[in-house]
């Protein structure tokens, strides 16, 4: 069995482990943080005619105050915890120089435990979530080939492809749904620079969430990211390692349920995210398959509204470019 096949099988094992590692996080406004396009395609730069595919596994546990019943007044003090596993497939194509089209489709496993007056009820759901398409364009670069510095802009559209009105235990809970039932849009800008031994990439993104199913609307989201990536270097046996680190910021407006703000949603949070990539090659210049692992670590919950808790979020992904 070849060494490359050994590495690929090890990558599959690492990806599967992302579904069994416990983590604790509290999602608000569709649980977003980081830059998914950077995670799936690197620095968003690939040659004309190139394709890339990326499969990302994520594991998280989210806790917050429960959604109030629309007919009840005030807060009940109930709590809910969501155990989420998600596998998202990304595909990217660069039909023209400086222009990249991307799409993502998630498959989700959701389990929610609701605690009320000392009793706990469990509800589960699984299936495909909402698909999204992205358009990224490089508006400036210092060199036509192998640029050192560049600026790009992007746009996103999320479509209501996931089931969003399922009744579980005679209840319609927006948090157990696989999709939101809404058409959502986003716009952003990013810039990168290659230094001698590492590269920096920063991005800003604003997402507009519209009214979805069950009269629920997730709050709009602002994301800011700074990402540093060291050049790949050889280790024992010629295996290459490419370490990196991210600082991720998220601010989200409060969600609305039947026209009333959901008090345990929204707010701001900062993450520090160590990253390790392992290219499946001994030549750092090759566009070879790669394994990417990251741990998103929040720096406290003080900026989040209401009762919310966020802990570590684990991601493992496998990429292929050609």
Order of alpha helices (4+ residues) and beta strands (2+ residues): alpha-alpha-beta-beta-beta-beta-beta-beta-beta-beta-beta-beta-beta-beta-beta-beta-beta-beta-beta-beta
